[in-house]
Amino acid sequence: MVDAEKFTLLEVAEAKLPTIFAFSLPELEQWCMEHEIKKYRAGQIYRWLYPMRAQSWDEMTDLPLDLREKLAASFSFFISEVESHQIASDRTEKLLLKLHDREFVECVVMREPNRTTICISTQVGCAMGCVFCASGLPGLTRNLTTAEILEQMTRLDRLLDEQEKITNIVVMGIGEPLANLDNLLPALERLHEGKTFNFGSRRITISTVGLPAKIRQLARIGKRYSLAVSLHAPNDKLRSEIVPVNRNIGIQEILEATEYYFEQTGRRVTYEYVLLSGINDSPAEARQLATLLKNRHSHVNLIPMNAISLLDIGGSSQETARTFSHILNDAGIVTTIRKRKGADIDAACGQLRLPKVREKIKG
């Protein structure tokens, strides 16, 4: 039998049914056999859910009516509601999703020539407390379930034109992904299936504040995910002020874990560095960072901080970012400056869930 207990979080006071997206193909095949439905129907359902981008049971026109009725009686299609859908001037789109417990989470699709990237969340809120990020200001509420993570992907996929397809996934939205690995990894595993997105692990980037034990765990699973570590400072004193969780970790332990990740996967690690005006963006800090990362298999992604009205911190100028980048490049550290996407709809780095954060603080 399919384990019904795993859907407990998804069943709310209104007695909503478990979402169809919680089922893997083998589980759906098992459900079909238990209900005296031919096994091959599961593959048809799966095709409608993923490559065909169905929005309802009625669209699954090659399924018999009685099967569609049985599906509708057994499963919810989507378990979230789209609270808002915004489109930025650069064609970035953001969904604010209302979850079954009336919490909110956001996810984003970003377009560039020959590249369509989605950014997904893994938690409601965040416990890491990074001083430049709006997403975690109210703290952590809970982890997202595997189905809730998958649903972000499928909803964003349905925003694309027929000729468009997702090329990259970044797990950089709300929350600390490595703190919810138990639910994230099954969602990512679903993406690899040929009948869903047939997505290679190299096109998935997982961002973390730097949890060494979890980085090592991720390294051992045998997938070549891209790993991005939110470093933001070249020394422990400054990093502990910017990223409070660092007080219990330390940069050296993180670097040892990322080297282990490289050894196990062969994947160069990206170090993300949000540039905060007058805090971590001086030439001296750039030189410290160059020394810290010298001879490591790394890439630095500089991120000018995006405007967040609730925080008394400003982002660095483009000139400062270029100077910082030049110092790193001259020291042999491969460095890029991230393009800002979706800032006019609060969809850029650090801004997710910003309107809802404002509401919580005012309330």
N, C-alpha and C positions, 0 to 999 in steps of 0.2 A: 504493500500500500504506500501511496505518497504520504509523506509526513506532514500532517496538517498543522502540527504545532509551530512550524516555522512561520506560519502566517498570522500568529497571534497579534503582532504589532500592526498588522494591516487591517484588522477587523475592528471597526469602530462602533460607536453607539448605534449608528444607523444600520448596523449589521451588513456592512459592505462585504462583498465576496472577495476571496483572494484574487490578486491580479494574475492574468495570464502570463505576464512577463516574468513572474517568479518561477516559471517552469522551464527547465531545460528540455531539449528535444527527447531524451530518453524518458524523462518524467511524464512528458505529454503523451508519448507512445504508451506508457504504462497506464495512464489515465484512460486513454482510448480503449485499451484492451479490457480494463476493469468495467467499462461501460458498454462492452460488446460493440465497439466501433472499430472498423478496420484500422490496423496500425498505420497504414500509409497516409491516413487522413492527418496524422500529426505533422507530417512533412508539409502537407498542403497548408495547414494552419500556420506553421512556422514561416512559410514563404510569404504569406499575407502579412504577418506581423513584422517582418524585417525587410527583405528587398522590395516587397510590394507596397510597404508603408500604409497599410490599411488604417483607417480611423475608426472603424466600427465593424461589428459582426456582419452587418448587411452588405458590406463591400466584398465579402468573401464569397463571390458569386458561384464559384465552382464547388462549394460545399452544399450538401442537401439542406433544405430549410429546417428539417427536424434536428440536424446536427448544430446548425447555427443557434437554434432555440435552446438546445441543451447547453451549448457554450455560454450563452447569455445568462442561463439560470445557474451556471456553476462558477463563473469567473466575472470579475470586473475587467473592463478593458484597460482604462487608465485609472489609477487610484489617486492621482493628484488632479487638481484643477488649475488651469492657467488663470492666475489672478491678474497678470498684466503681460503684454507682449510689446516690447519697444524696439524700434529700429533706428539706429544711429545714422548720421550723415555718411559714414564710411561703410554702410551696409552691415555693420555688426548688429546682431539681433540678440536680445536678452529676454528670457522667460522668468517671471516670478511665479513659482509653483506653490500652491497651497496644499499642504499635505493632509493626511487623514486626521491628524491630531491638531489641525489648525495652526501648525507651525509653517514657516516659509523657508524656501531655499531657492537659489537662483542658478541658472546655467546660461551659457553664451555660445553663439556660433560666430566665428570671425572669418572673413573672406579676404583672400589675396589672390593675385593671378596664379592659377595652377595650384592653389592650396586652399582647402577649407578645413578649418580647425574648430573643434568644439571644446569648450571648457566646462568641466562638470564638478560638482560638489560632493563631499562625502560625509559631512556632518551638518547638523543644524547648530550654527554657531561654532565657536572654536575656543579651546582652553589654552592656547599657546600665548596669548596676550601680547602679540607684536604691536609696538606702539604706533605704527604707521597704518594699521589695517582696521577698517571699519567693521569687517565681517565678524570679528570676535569680541567687539566691545561689550555686548551683553553676556559674554561667556558661552560655555558649551551647554546645549540643551540635551542632545542625544546624537547617537550615530544614525546614519541613514541605513536602511536595509539594502540588501543586494537588489531587490526589485525596484526600490526608489532610485538607486544609482542607475540601473538599466533604463528606467523610464525617462530620465533626463536625456539619455542618448537617443532613444527612439523618438521623443518629442522633438528634439533639435533636428533629427534626420528628416522629419516631416515638414520642416520649414524650408527645405531645399527644393530648388526646381528639379524637374525630371532629369535634366542632364547633369546636375550637380551630385557629388557624393562626398562624404566625409573622407578626408585624406589623413588627418592627424587628430589625436585626442590628447588633451592635457588635463591631468587631474590636479588642477590648481585653483579650484573654486573655493567655496566656503569649507573650512575644516582642515584638519591634519590627516591626510590620507593614510599614513602609516599607523595612526591610532585606530583605524577602522579596517585593517587589512582583512580580517575575517569575512567582512561583507564585500570589500572592494575586489579581492582576488577572484571570487566566483563570477562577479559581473564582468571583469576583464576576460576571464576564460570564455564566457559566452560570446564575446566579440570575435574570438579566434575561429569560431565554428564557421565552416563553409556555408551553412544555410542561414547565417545571420549577416555579419558584416565581413567575414573572412579577413579579419584585420591582423596584420603582423605586429608582434610585440615591439619591434623597433620604432613603430609609428605612434607609440603610446608613451607619454612622459608623465612620470609620477613626481610630484613636488612635495618636499618634506622640509620641516624646520630643522631636521637633523636628529632623528631618534636612532642611535647606533645599533641597538639590539634589533630593531625592526628593519634597518637597512641590511643587516646581515641575514635576517630571515628572508627578506626579499631576494637577496643575492642567491640564496640556496634553492629557490623554487625552479630554477632552470629556464626562466624566460629572460629575454634580453631587452627589458624595458629601459627606456631612457630615464635616468635619475637626475632630478634637479634639487639641489640643496639650497635653502634660503639662508645664506650666510650673513650678509648685511654688515659685517664688521670684520676687521683684520686681527682683532685681539679679544680676549675673553672679557676684559673690563667693559669695553664699549658694547660688545655683543650682548652682555647680560643686561645692559640698560635698554637696548633696543628689542631684544628677544629674551624676556625674563626666564623662560624655561632653560636657557643656557646655563644658569647658575648651578643647575643640577647635572650638567652634561660636560661642557667644555669643548672648545674647538678641536683640540688634539684628538679626543676620542671620536669625534665626528669624522675627522680626516682619516683616521685608521680604518673606520668602518667603510668609508667611500673607496679607499684603496682596495679593501677586501672585495667590494662590489665590482670594481674594475677587474680584479684578478679572476673573479668567478664568471663574469659576463663578457669581458672584453669591451664594455661600453664606457666611453669617456663620460665623466660626471660633469654636469653643468652646475656652477655656483652662481646663484642669483644674488644680486646686490642692489637693493633699493637705495637710491641716492637721496639723502636727507640733507637739506641745506644747512650748512654750519655744524653738522653733527658727525657725518661719516664720509664726507666728500672732498676732503682736502688732498693735495698732492702727497702729503706725508702718509695719509692712510692708504692712498693708492700704492705707494712704495712698500708699505707694510704688507699689503695684500699680495703684491708681486713676490715678495720674499716668502710669504706663507705658502703660496701655491707653486713655487719654483720646482721644476722637475716632477710635477704631478700631472697625471693624465686628466687635464681639466679644460674647461671653457668657462669664461665669465660672461654672464648676461647682466649688463647694467640696466637698471629700471628707474628712470626718473619718477619720483613719487607723484601719484595722481592726487588732485585736489580732494580733500576730505574736510568739510566745514566743521565737523565735530572735533577735529584735532588741531592743536596749536603747533603744527609742524608743516614746513614748506618743502616742496621739491626743489632739487637743484636745477640750475639753468642748463640749457643745451651746451653752452660754452664750457661750464664746469664738467659736464658729462663727457664732452670730447677730450678735455684735458686729462681727466681720470683714465679714459680709455687709452689715450696715447701712451701714458706712463706704463700701463699694463702691457700693451702691445710691444712697446720698446723693450720690455723685460722678457719677451718671448711668451707671454700669456695671451692665448687667443681670446679676443674680447669683442662683443657686439653690444650695441645699445638697442634695447627693445623698442619697437614701434608702439606708439600709444594707439589702442583700438577701443572704440566705444565709450570714450570718456564723457561724451555729451548725454549719455543715458546711464551714467554711473555703472558702466560695465567693464571698466578698466581695472588693472591690478589693484587690489586693496579696497575697491569700492563696492563689491557685491553685497547685496542686502542693505545698502546704506539707507534708503528711505525707511525700511522697516526698523533699522537700528534707531533712527531718529524718533520714530513713533514710540518705541519701547522706552527710550530715555525720557521723552516728554511725559509718557504715561507714569 
